[in-house]
Amino acid sequence: MLGVRLTPGAAKEQVGGLWTDEKGLGWLCARVRAVPEKGRANDALIALLAKRLDCAKSAISLESGDSNRLKRLRIRDGAQDRFVATIEAWVDLS
């Protein structure tokens, strides 16, 4: 499970940095150009992550946070260990 804090309607698409909530949980930060209407921002987030992680979009699904800024995503292609280094590098970009 991957926790992401999404900012829709951004000037450019990017992934990087860490946001900590009031409970002390860390969330990967992501920005997409798409607006938060009819799931467009969620679809753009999945497309962005799939491109950056070099996996199929079908390997990433939204588990929770459909209409919330905080999203929980599941990465299913069996290569989650491969993603850990990439995600850690994104977090260090803050």
N, C-alpha and C positions, 0 to 999 in steps of 0.2 A: 504494500500500500504506500502510495506517495501523497503527501500533503502539499498542496499548492495554494498560494494566495495569488489570485488572478486580478489584474488590472485591465479591464476592457477599454476600448476606445483610446488606446495609447498612440503616440506619434510613430513609434516603431515597435516591432516585435522583438522581444528579447527574453532570455531566461537567465537568472542569476541573482544571487543574494539570498539572505535568510531573514525572515520576519518572525519574531517571537510573540506569541499571543500572551494574554494575561495569565494563562495557566502554565506558562513556561515552555509550551510546545513550539518547535521550530517548523516553519513552513517555507518551502522553496518559493521564491518570487518569480512571477511570469507576467509579461505584458503582451497583449495582442491588439491589433488594430480594430478587430471586429467589435461591433456594438453588442451589448447584452440583451438581444432580442431574439426570441424563438430559437434559443440554443446556439446562435451564431458564434458567440464568444467561446462557449464550451467546445464547439467543433474546431475553432481556430486553435485553441489550446492543445487539443489532441493532435492536430496536424503539426503544430510547432514542435511538440515534444517528440512525435514520431520521426520528424525530419532530423532533429538534433540527436536523437538516440539511435538513428539509423535502424528503425524497425517499422513494421507495418502499422498503419493507423488502427487496424482491427485488433492489434495486440494491446491497445490502451483503451480502457473504458472508465467512464465516470461512475464512481460508486456512490458518492454523495456530494451535495453542494450544488445541485442543478441551478438554483437561482440565488446562490450565495457566493460571495467573493472567495470563501475558503472551500476548496475542493479536495476530495479524496479520490485518487485515481488508482486503478489496478493495472499493472503491467504483466501480461500473461504469456509472453512468448518463451518463457523458460530461461531467459538470459538476464534475470534480475541482477545477478552478481556482476555481470558486465556493465550494468548501468550504474552501479554504486560509485565507481571512480568518476564517471562523467557528472553525476549529480553532486558529488563532493566538490568537484571543480567549480560547478555553477554556484554553489553556496559560498565558496571562497571569493567570488567576484564582487561581493558586497562592498 
